[in-house]
Amino acid sequence: MNFKSLPLLFFLLFLLSVISVDAQNVSIRLGSSEIALNQAFTITVSVKNERIKDYGQFPNINGFKKRGISSSSNTMINNGQVSTTSSITQNYVPIREGTFKLNPFSIKVNGAVIKSNGKRIKVGPAKQRARTNDPFNNSFFDEFFGRNSAPPGEEEFINVKADAFLALSTNKDEIYVGEGVTASLALYVSETNRAHLDFYELSQQLAEASKKITPANSWEESFNIESINREVVNIGGKRYTKYKLFQSTYYPLNAEDLKFSSIPLKMVKYKVSNRRTIFGQNKKQGFKTFYTKAKTIKVKELPPHPLKDQVAVGDYYLKEKITTEETETGKSFKYRFEIYGEGNISAIEAPVIPENESFDFYPPSIQQRIKRSGNKVTGAKKFEYYGIPNEPNNYQLKNFFNWVFFNPKTAKYDTLASEITLNVTGESKKNQSISANDLGSFYDIIDGQDNQLTALNGDVYFKTFANVLILVMLVLSLVFIFKK
């Protein structure tokens, strides 16, 4: 065997193991096999212990249209070890009833190619939805063979006024410190619009716009819009097509107002020729910049409370679970305290357990999940404890597990407290650890010890001999290798 090739072999084996691990950390989950016409089919890609940095195109499905991408994240902390899961979900809306086939496909995520066998999807009956025309009017053959040609003469280009506007909207105008407000940037194009519009360097513009939109004194939860989708809305009795470009929820960290400055969006706007042919009208490219109006969200202080500067803000509920409600002293049990609802899930802290001699509670493992949809950020945070009772008694766990928060919907402080009663039997274990380590009086120990002096040189000689023996064995091993 050529020893010079060993480093290369080890490197290739390491590279293959890394690729295998990366592939195992990425998974694909398909939606239900049977849906109604007004329901969505989903394809979800999940990555463990890593953020989704880049991913390829989701497949097209015959009989479906792509309708938006949503993202979510899940974080778990167990004994100090942090694990995360990030997910991207592509939504598909059926356009007719029937049975359709999602062919086998593959998608590249963070450099790893993941494959799916596909499936059959059955679409059942549902109420039909109204369809609308594309307000951008970009079809090249809109007037094909439909109108007379323009009179001869020099060609001129007409500047058609765009019936559209850009807006930064929020779901609230006034909030408390720590309460979330969702801001979305969208372009609204009227159904009666006759101007030819198109997006221009959209990714670069949105990157700059997000920096201007995000207030400095806030925590952000981004909705990570990956594709621009259409939605028909009614404003003042007039129908518009809404193109949502950006959306985030902001949680103010102090009582300073959230200020959103005016945001520009440069669009391609075409001028139309006054001469018509059987192939339609010629177009000449130009530009138009739309601007949002500046907006300020008033931020209010929380009402007076001893924990005013520490509590979380949101609409929260409690879900709890315990392995047993009957146990003995010295035997461990597992207790879960889960907080769920709407709010800044990342900012939720574990309940503070008062110091006591009745229980030994160990630091909890933490699991977190966050969902961003519509105009809300919802989710849950689980705290799982291991406890060991030291004293027999009937314990109301609300005396150990309670969590205070401020609910902006009721404008009041509230408390999530355990409703479980734990019955502990057996003997007291409170002083057991102390007595087990008690070595008695110092003088009692002296009476039982030998007072004969012992030389320490023996240990030195033994260590020296052991070191020499190891060195000899190493030399012999090297000689044997070189002879081979």
C-alpha positions in Angstrom: 0.0 0.0 0.0 1.3 3.5 -0.9 1.4 5.5 2.4 1.5 8.8 0.4 -2.1 8.2 -0.6 -3.3 7.8 2.9 -3.9 11.5 3.6 -6.0 11.8 0.4 -8.0 8.7 1.3 -8.8 10.1 4.8 -9.8 13.4 3.3 -12.2 11.8 0.8 -13.8 9.7 3.5 -14.2 12.8 5.7 -15.8 14.7 2.7 -18.2 11.9 2.0 -19.2 11.8 5.7 -19.9 15.5 5.7 -22.0 15.3 2.6 -24.0 12.4 4.0 -24.6 14.3 7.3 -25.7 17.4 5.4 -28.2 15.4 3.3 -29.6 13.7 6.4 -30.3 17.1 8.0 -32.6 18.2 5.1 -36.0 16.7 4.6 -39.1 17.1 2.4 -42.7 16.8 3.7 -45.7 16.7 1.3 -49.2 17.8 2.1 -52.4 15.8 2.2 -53.4 13.5 -0.6 -57.0 14.7 -0.6 -57.9 18.4 -0.5 -60.9 20.6 -1.5 -60.8 23.0 -4.3 -60.5 26.0 -1.9 -57.7 24.4 0.1 -54.0 24.5 -0.5 -51.5 21.7 -1.1 -48.1 22.2 0.5 -44.5 21.1 0.0 -42.3 21.8 3.1 -38.5 21.7 3.1 -36.9 21.5 6.6 -33.2 21.9 7.7 -31.9 20.9 11.1 -29.3 22.9 13.0 -28.8 25.4 10.2 -30.6 28.3 8.6 -31.9 27.9 5.0 -29.4 30.0 3.1 -30.4 29.0 -0.4 -32.8 26.6 -2.1 -33.8 25.7 -5.7 -37.2 26.0 -7.4 -40.1 24.1 -6.1 -41.7 21.8 -8.7 -44.7 22.8 -10.8 -47.9 20.6 -10.4 -50.3 20.1 -13.3 -53.7 21.5 -12.2 -52.2 23.8 -9.5 -50.8 27.3 -9.2 -48.1 28.4 -6.8 -49.5 30.8 -4.2 -46.9 32.1 -1.8 -44.1 30.8 0.4 -44.1 30.9 4.2 -41.2 30.2 6.6 -41.0 29.0 10.2 -38.3 28.1 12.7 -38.1 25.7 15.7 -35.5 25.9 18.5 -34.8 23.3 21.2 -32.3 23.7 24.1 -31.7 20.4 26.0 -29.0 20.3 28.8 -27.3 23.3 27.3 -27.3 21.8 23.7 -29.1 23.9 21.2 -30.8 22.4 18.1 -32.9 24.3 15.5 -35.1 23.5 12.6 -35.9 25.9 9.8 -38.6 25.3 7.3 -39.8 26.8 3.9 -43.3 25.9 2.7 -44.5 26.4 -0.9 -48.3 26.7 -1.2 -50.2 25.4 -4.2 -53.8 26.3 -5.1 -55.8 23.9 -7.3 -57.5 25.4 -10.4 -59.9 22.5 -11.0 -61.2 19.3 -9.6 -59.7 15.9 -10.4 -56.8 13.7 -9.6 -53.4 15.0 -10.3 -49.9 13.6 -10.1 -46.9 15.2 -8.4 -44.0 13.6 -10.3 -40.8 12.6 -8.5 -38.6 15.7 -8.0 -35.5 16.9 -6.4 -34.6 20.3 -4.9 -31.2 21.7 -3.8 -31.1 23.1 -0.3 -27.9 24.6 1.2 -25.9 22.7 -1.4 -27.5 19.3 -0.7 -29.8 17.7 -3.3 -33.0 16.1 -1.7 -35.3 13.8 -3.6 -39.0 13.1 -3.3 -41.0 10.3 -4.8 -44.0 12.6 -5.4 -47.6 11.5 -4.9 -51.2 11.6 -6.3 -53.4 14.5 -5.2 -57.2 14.3 -5.3 -59.1 17.6 -5.5 -62.7 17.5 -4.4 -65.5 20.0 -5.1 -65.6 23.4 -3.5 -67.1 26.8 -4.1 -65.7 28.4 -7.2 -63.7 31.6 -6.7 -63.9 34.6 -9.0 -61.0 35.2 -11.3 -59.5 38.5 -12.2 -57.5 39.8 -15.1 -53.9 40.7 -14.7 -53.8 44.5 -13.9 -50.3 44.9 -15.4 -51.7 44.5 -18.9 -48.4 43.1 -20.1 -49.8 40.7 -22.7 -48.1 41.4 -26.1 -51.2 40.4 -28.0 -53.9 42.3 -26.1 -55.1 44.0 -29.2 -54.1 41.5 -31.8 -56.3 41.9 -34.9 -58.7 43.8 -32.6 -58.4 47.4 -33.8 -57.7 49.5 -36.9 -54.2 50.7 -37.6 -53.2 54.3 -36.7 -53.1 56.9 -39.5 -49.7 57.3 -41.2 -47.2 59.7 -39.9 -44.3 60.0 -37.5 -44.5 57.5 -34.6 -45.1 59.1 -31.2 -45.1 57.5 -27.7 -47.9 58.4 -25.3 -47.3 58.6 -21.5 -50.3 56.7 -20.0 -50.9 57.6 -16.4 -50.5 54.7 -14.0 -53.5 54.0 -11.7 -51.4 52.5 -8.9 -49.8 53.4 -5.6 -47.2 52.1 -3.1 -48.2 51.9 0.6 -46.7 50.8 3.9 -49.5 49.7 6.1 -49.6 48.5 9.7 -52.2 46.5 11.6 -52.1 48.8 14.6 -51.6 52.6 15.2 -50.9 52.4 18.9 -49.2 49.7 20.9 -47.6 49.0 24.3 -43.8 48.5 24.9 -43.2 44.9 23.9 -46.4 44.5 21.9 -46.0 43.6 18.2 -47.1 45.6 15.2 -46.9 44.1 11.7 -45.8 46.4 8.8 -46.2 45.4 5.2 -45.0 47.1 2.0 -47.2 46.5 -1.0 -47.9 47.8 -4.5 -51.6 48.3 -5.3 -52.6 48.4 -9.0 -56.2 49.3 -10.0 -58.1 46.9 -12.3 -58.8 49.9 -14.5 -55.1 50.6 -14.9 -54.0 51.0 -18.6 -50.3 51.7 -18.0 -47.8 49.0 -18.7 -45.7 48.4 -15.5 -43.0 46.0 -14.5 -40.7 45.5 -11.5 -37.1 46.8 -11.8 -34.1 45.3 -9.8 -36.6 44.3 -7.1 -34.3 42.3 -4.9 -31.8 45.1 -4.6 -34.5 47.7 -3.9 -36.2 45.6 -1.2 -32.9 45.0 0.5 -32.4 48.7 0.8 -36.1 49.3 1.7 -35.9 46.8 4.6 -33.1 48.7 6.2 -35.1 51.9 6.0 -38.3 50.3 7.3 -36.9 48.5 10.4 -37.0 50.9 13.4 -33.8 51.0 15.5 -35.5 50.5 18.9 -37.3 47.2 18.1 -37.0 43.4 17.8 -37.9 42.2 14.3 -39.6 38.9 13.2 -39.4 38.8 9.4 -41.9 37.0 7.3 -39.2 36.3 4.6 -41.3 36.8 1.5 -39.6 34.9 -1.2 -42.1 35.3 -4.1 -44.5 38.1 -5.1 -48.1 37.0 -5.1 -51.3 38.7 -6.2 -54.3 39.3 -4.0 -57.5 41.2 -5.1 -58.6 43.8 -2.5 -61.4 46.4 -2.3 -60.4 49.9 -1.3 -63.1 52.6 -1.2 -65.3 50.6 -3.4 -62.6 50.2 -6.1 -60.9 46.9 -6.9 -57.1 46.6 -6.7 -54.6 43.9 -7.2 -52.2 43.9 -4.2 -48.6 42.8 -4.6 -47.1 42.3 -1.2 -43.3 43.0 -1.3 -42.2 43.0 2.4 -43.6 42.1 5.8 -42.2 42.1 9.4 -43.5 42.3 12.9 -41.7 44.7 15.3 -41.7 44.7 19.1 -40.6 48.0 20.6 -37.9 47.7 23.3 -38.7 51.0 25.0 -41.4 53.7 25.0 -40.0 55.6 21.9 -42.5 55.8 19.0 -41.8 53.6 16.0 -41.1 55.8 13.0 -41.4 54.6 9.4 -39.9 56.9 6.8 -41.1 57.3 3.2 -40.0 54.3 1.1 -39.3 54.6 -2.7 -39.9 51.9 -5.3 -38.6 52.4 -8.9 -40.8 50.7 -11.5 -40.4 50.2 -15.3 -43.2 52.1 -17.0 -43.7 51.9 -20.7 -44.9 54.6 -23.1 -47.3 53.4 -25.8 -47.0 54.2 -29.5 -49.9 56.1 -31.2 -49.6 53.8 -34.2 -51.2 50.4 -34.1 -50.4 47.3 -36.2 -51.9 43.9 -36.4 -49.3 42.9 -33.8 -50.4 45.6 -31.3 -48.7 48.8 -30.2 -45.0 49.4 -29.8 -43.7 50.3 -26.3 -40.9 52.5 -25.1 -39.3 51.8 -21.7 -39.2 54.5 -19.1 -39.3 54.6 -15.3 -41.6 55.8 -12.5 -40.8 55.9 -8.8 -43.7 55.4 -6.3 -43.4 56.5 -2.7 -45.0 55.5 0.6 -46.2 58.0 3.2 -44.3 58.3 6.4 -46.0 56.7 9.3 -45.5 56.8 13.1 -46.8 54.2 15.6 -47.3 55.5 19.1 -45.7 53.4 21.9 -47.2 53.5 25.4 -45.6 52.6 28.7 -46.9 49.5 30.5 -49.0 50.2 33.6 -47.2 50.3 37.0 -46.3 46.8 38.3 -43.3 45.4 40.4 -42.3 43.3 37.3 -43.1 46.0 34.7 -39.6 45.9 33.2 -39.3 42.1 33.2 -42.6 40.7 32.0 -43.4 39.5 28.4 -46.2 41.2 26.5 -48.7 39.2 24.5 -51.8 37.0 24.5 -50.6 33.8 26.1 -52.0 30.6 27.5 -50.7 27.7 29.5 -50.4 24.0 28.7 -48.9 21.8 31.4 -48.1 18.1 31.8 -46.6 15.9 34.6 -45.5 12.3 34.5 -47.3 11.5 37.7 -49.4 13.1 40.4 -48.4 10.5 43.0 -44.8 9.9 43.9 -42.3 9.3 46.8 -39.5 11.3 48.2 -36.2 10.7 46.4 -38.0 9.7 43.1 -37.7 12.0 40.1 -40.6 13.3 38.0 -40.9 15.3 34.8 -43.0 18.5 34.5 -43.7 20.5 31.4 -44.6 24.2 31.5 -45.6 25.3 28.0 -46.5 28.9 27.1 -48.3 29.4 23.8 -50.1 32.2 22.0 -49.5 35.4 20.1 -46.4 37.6 20.9 -42.7 37.8 20.9 -42.0 34.1 21.5 -38.2 34.6 21.5 -38.4 37.0 24.4 -40.3 34.5 26.7 -38.2 33.6 29.8 -38.6 30.6 32.0 -40.7 30.9 35.2 -38.6 31.8 38.3 -38.8 29.0 40.8 -38.5 30.2 44.4 -35.8 28.7 46.6 -37.1 25.9 48.7 -36.1 22.8 50.6 -39.0 20.7 49.5 -37.8 20.0 45.9 -34.6 19.9 43.9 -35.5 21.3 40.4 -32.9 21.1 37.6 -32.5 23.6 34.8 -35.1 23.0 32.1 -34.7 21.9 28.6 -36.2 24.5 26.2 -38.0 24.0 23.0 -39.4 26.9 20.9 -41.4 27.1 17.7 -42.5 30.3 15.8 -45.1 30.6 13.1 -45.5 33.8 10.9 -48.7 34.0 8.9 -51.3 36.6 8.1 -50.5 39.6 10.3 -49.5 37.6 13.3 -46.5 35.9 14.9 -47.6 33.0 17.0 -45.9 30.0 18.6 -45.0 28.2 21.8 -42.1 27.8 24.2 -41.8 24.6 26.3 -39.8 24.3 29.6 -39.3 20.8 30.8 -38.1 20.2 34.3 -36.8 17.3 36.3 -37.7 17.5 39.9 -36.9 15.4 43.0 -39.1 15.8 46.1 -37.3 15.8 49.5 -40.3 16.2 51.9 -43.7 14.4 51.9 -46.7 16.6 51.5 -49.5 17.6 49.2 -48.0 20.3 47.0 -49.8 22.9 44.9 -47.4 23.4 42.0 -48.7 26.9 41.4 -46.5 27.9 44.4 -43.5 26.9 42.4 -44.5 27.4 38.7 -46.2 30.7 37.8 -45.5 33.2 35.1 -46.6 36.9 35.0 -47.2 38.7 31.6 -49.0 41.7 30.3 -51.9 41.2 27.9 -52.3 44.2 25.6 -55.8 43.0 24.5 -57.1 43.4 28.1 -54.6 46.0 29.1 -54.0 44.1 32.3 -51.3 41.9 33.9 -52.1 38.2 34.1 -50.5 35.1 35.6 -50.2 31.6 34.1 -50.1 29.3 37.1 -50.0 25.5 37.4 -53.3 23.8 38.4 -51.6 20.4 39.3 -51.5 19.0 42.8 -48.6 16.6 43.5 -49.0 14.2 46.4 -45.6 13.1 47.8 -45.2 10.3 50.4 -42.2 8.7 52.1 -39.5 9.7 54.5 -37.8 13.1 54.6 -34.8 13.3 52.4 -33.9 16.9 53.2 -30.9 16.1 55.4 -29.9 12.8 53.8 -27.1 14.3 51.7 -25.6 16.1 54.7 -25.5 13.0 56.9 -24.1 10.9 54.1 -21.1 13.2 53.8 -20.6 13.6 57.6 -17.1 12.2 58.5 -17.6 12.7 62.3 -15.3 14.7 64.6 -11.8 15.6 63.4 -10.4 14.0 66.6 -12.4 10.8 66.0 -10.7 10.4 62.7 -7.2 11.0 64.2 -7.8 8.1 66.7 -8.3 5.7 63.8 -5.3 6.7 61.7 -1.8 5.1 61.6 1.0 7.4 62.8 3.8 5.5 61.1 5.9 7.7 58.8 6.1 6.6 55.1 8.7 7.5 52.5 7.6 9.0 49.3 10.6 7.9 47.2 8.9 4.7 46.3 6.3 6.4 44.2 9.0 8.5 42.4 11.0 5.3 41.5 7.9 3.6 40.2 6.9 6.5 38.0 10.4 6.7 36.5 10.4 3.0 35.7 6.9 3.2 34.0 8.0 6.1 31.8 11.2 4.2 30.6 9.1 1.1 29.8 6.7 3.1 27.7 9.5 4.8 25.8 11.1 1.4 25.0 7.8 0.0 23.7 7.4 3.0 21.4 10.9 2.6 19.9 10.3 -1.1 19.2 7.0 -0.3 17.6 8.6 2.2 15.2 11.4 -0.3 14.2 8.8 -2.9 13.5 6.8 -0.5 11.2 9.8 0.6 9.2 10.9 -3.1 8.7 7.4 -3.9 7.3 
